[in-house]
Amino acid sequence: MKRILPFMILSIGLAACSEVDKTASITEEDTQVIATTVATALADRNDGVITELYDLTSALGFGSVLNTSGPFAPPAVPPRPGAGNKRNYTRSYDPATGKHVISFEHSVTANDITKSISVYHEFIYKNPAGAFVQFPGRAEVATLAFTGRRQGSVTTPRHSSQDLRRATWNMSGLQSGSARILLNGSQENSGDVTVKLADDKTASRQYAMKLTFADVNIAKSFRADSTLENKVSGTITFEHTMKHTLPTGEVREKTNSGSIELTGNGRALLRIMGIRAIYGINLSTGDVDSGS
């Protein structure tokens, strides 16, 4: 039987401590912490990877990946959970380096979600000849180099978080005629997490996690279901370190690794090394289920 994993998350930082235990058995609490932090790192509702992809493909007038393959207006897209508005938006361009810089604040209080995120993005667009592109909405773009960070808090009925996320990505295949976009790079997340378990129990950990993307595929096909969540496929590997302070004051630290399979249907399958169960993640909402 599948079950939704409830969760809550607190403030930032993974302080240095004792030797990391890479051999100890993983507990059910640990697996829920890992599933929670992975889902939060990915899901659009939580300003995760999917949100970053929406921003990357819509910033600076470039539009959506939906219309990089032709001059068609995309069909109506279902409302995005927690999309909200951007405030204090600034942007600049340096023609000497080709760098676009964008910063804004993303705040939402609606539909059982409250979040406040500070965002900083640096982009470099290049055309097929390798030259910088100042106006990506008006010229052919082939590649995008991106670095950025998101920092802030998210609260839902099942979880709250305050963390820092840093990404360094390269995207290729943006030019017309290409059937797909390839994403390579990494993202690092860190924070304190308290996962709400059954019977109102909780599990608290500090964590740091690195996601590695290798040829993650973003389809550019034009179809009725046009959400980005349904266009991403491929595998992300991760390493996840968490620190747990016991009631006795003893501090234990564990590192776990695994993979995240983006299935191209709005979901991801999380596999943790040493665990037989496979966790399903909704890339839109961040809901997690297990049972396979």
N, C-alpha and C positions, 0 to 999 in steps of 0.2 A: 504494500500500500504506500502511495506517495504521501508526503507530508510537507507542509511549508515550514521552513526553518525561520522562526522569529529571531530578530536580532537588534542589538543596541550598541552604539560605539561612542567612545569619549575622546579625550584630547591627544596632542601630538607627541611623537618622539620615541625612539628606541634607544635608551641609555646603554652605555657599555656596561657589561657585567661579566659574570663568570664564563667559563668555557662553554661553548655551545654543544648541546647534546644532540648528535645526529643519529644515535642508535636506539634511544629509548622508545618504548612502544607508544603509539599515538592513542590518545583517549577520544571518546565521543565528543567531549567538550572541545578538544583541539580541532577535530574535523569540522565542527560547526563554526569555530572561529575562522578557520581557513576558508570554508565555503562562503562565509559572510564577507570577509575582506576581498575575496576574489570577485564575488558578485557586485560589491560596491565599486570596485575598480573598473568593472566593465559596463554597468548598466547606465542607460540614458537618464533614468530618473535620479540617479545619484551623481550626475555630472562625471560619468566614467568615460571609458574609451569611446563608446558610441557617441556621447555628446561631443567629444573632441573631434570625431570624424564629421559630425554635422557642421561644427564650426569651421573646420578646415576647408570644407567644400562649399561653404556659403559665404565665407569672409571676403571682403574687398570686392564684392560684385561678381565673384566667380560663379555663383550659383551652386546648384547641387550636382552631385555625381550623376543624378538622374538625367541631366541634359548635356553631358559631355560627349554623348555619342550621336547627337543630332539636334535639330532645331525644334524639338517638340516640347510643348508645355507639359510638365509632369502632371499626373492625375492627382486628385485630392488625397492628401496624406492624413491618416488618422491623427488625432491630437496626441502630442507627445507628453507623457507624464512628467510634470515638473519642469516644463520648458521655460515658462516665465519670461521676464523681460531683462534686458541688459541696461545697466545704468553706468554713469560716469565713463562713457565710452570714449577712448582716444585712439588715434592711429597716426602713424608717420611712415615715410618712405625715404630711404637713403639710396640714391642712384649709384653711388660709388660701390656699395656692397650688395645692392639688390635686395636689401632687407626691409621687409614690412614689419612694423611693430604695432601690436594691438593690445590694449588693456581695457578691462571693464569689470564691473561687479554684476554678479548674477544672483538675484534674490527672488525667492518664491515663498508665498504663504497661501496655499490653496490645496484642496483635494487631499487632505491628510498628509501633506508634506510641507516642511519648512526648511529652507536652506539659504545660506548666504555664502557665496563663493567669490573669491578674488582671482581673476584670470589674467595671465600675461602670456602672449604669443609672439613668437618671431617666425616669419615665413620668408623663404626665398623661392620664388617661382622662376623657372627657366623654360624657354621655348625649345622646340626640337633641335635647334642649332646650338643650344647651350647658353644663349644670351639671357640676361635678366629680363623679366616681364614686370613692368610697373602697373599696368592695368590688365589684370588677368581676365576680366570680363570682356575685354575687347580684343584680345590676342590669343593665339594658340599657346597652350601651356602643355609641356610634356612631363615635367618633374616638379616636385615640391619638397624642399628641405624644411623641417619644422623642429623647433624647440619651444617648450612652454611649461608652465606650471599652473596648477590650481590649488588653492588653499582655502579652507573654510569648514563649514559645518553643514550637516544634513540631518534632519529629524523626521522620522515617519512613525506610525504606530508600532512598528516592529524594530526599528533601530534608529540610533542617532550616531553621527560621526563627526569628528573634527580631525582632518589630516592634511598632509601635503603630498602632492603628486607631481612628479617631474617626468616629462616625456621628451625623447629625441627620436624623431621618425624621418624616414625618407619614403616618398611616394612616387612611383613611376607609372607610365601608361595613361597619363591624363589627357594626352592628345586625342583628337578625333580619329576614328578608325581603329583604336585599340578597344578590345572587347572587355578588358578588365584593368583595374588599378591594383598594383602590388604595393603592399606596405611592409617595410622592414624597419627595425629599430628596437627601442626598449622604453619601458616606463617603470619608475620607482615610486612606490607608495609607502608612507609610514604614518603611524598613529597609535592611539590607545583604543582598544576595542573591548566592549562589554556586550556579550551575546546573551540575549534573553532566551533561556531554555524552558523546558516544560515545568509546570507547577511554580511559575514565577521565580525560578532559580536563574542565576546568571553565571557567566564565566568571563572573567576579565583578563586581558592580555595586552601587553604592548607588542607591536608588530612592525616589521619592515619587510617589504616584498618587492621583488623585481620580476617584471614580465618581459619576455623576449619574443619579438615578432619576426618570423622568417617567411617571407612571401605570403603573407595573409592576403587573400583575394577579395576584392570588392567588385562585384559584377556591375557592369554598366548597361545591362539589358533593360529595355523599356517594357514594363509590365504593370498590371493593375495594382499589385501590392508593391508599393514603391518605397517602403521604409528601408533605411540603411540596415536595420537589424536583420532584414531578410536578404541582404545582399552580401554579407560578409561570411567568408568561409576560410578554413585553414586552421593551423595549430599555433597556439601560444604556449611556450614553456614558462614555468615559474619556479622561483625559490622563495620560500616564506619562512621567516624567523620570528618567533614570538617569545616573549619573556613573561613568566608567570610568578607572581609573588604569593607564596603560600601564607595561610593564617599564622604560621610560626615565624614568618619573616624570611624564611628561606626563599631564595630566588632561583628559579629553574628556567633555562633557555633551551629551546628546541628549534631545529631547522628541518623543514620538510620541503619536498619538491614534487613536481608533477606536470600535468599538461592540461590545456584547455582547448577543446575542439569546437571551433565555430562551425555550426552545421548548415548555415545558409537558410534557416527557417525561423530566425528570430530567437534561437536558443544556443546555448553553449553546454558542452558536457565536460564536467570537471573530474579529473582523475588524479588522486593523491597517491603517491608511491607508497606501497604497503597496505593500502586500503582496497578492499574488493568492491565496495559500493561505488557507483558512479552518480555524481550529483548533477542535476539539470538546473540551468540558470536561464531565466527569462531576461534577455538583453535589454528589454524596454523597462521593466519594473524592478529588476533585481531580485525577484522572488526565487527561492531555491527549493528544490524538492529532491528527495533521494528515494531509492527503492529498487534500483537496478544493479 
